[in-house]
Amino acid sequence: MSTSTIEALASAWARIAEEAEFPADYEGTATPQAHRASEAIQEQIRERIVATNDMRLFSLLHLLSQASLRMEQALWPEDYERMTREVEEA
């Protein structure tokens, strides 16, 4: 992967993150704002995949979904544990 490809990705991500109001100072700590922004970005990616049947974004969607799930576990552990129990009981 060339440096220009990474630079293009970084530039595109900066625009996407800004539009979704992803915290500019995000350093990996789960926050409600980061979670909301991540969910908004995922929704845009899902819509793009459905509209175009272009699966190239699917791996990115998967990564963001995993990050969002981890944020949910950190931010709302009681809700996550309750949902896990309900799924196991079903």
Secondary structure, DSSP 8 states (H G I E B T S, - for coil): --HHHHHHHHHHHHHHHHHTT--TT--S---HHHHHHHHHHHHHHHHHHHHH--GGGHHHHHHHHHHHHHHHHHH-HHHHHHHHHHHHH-
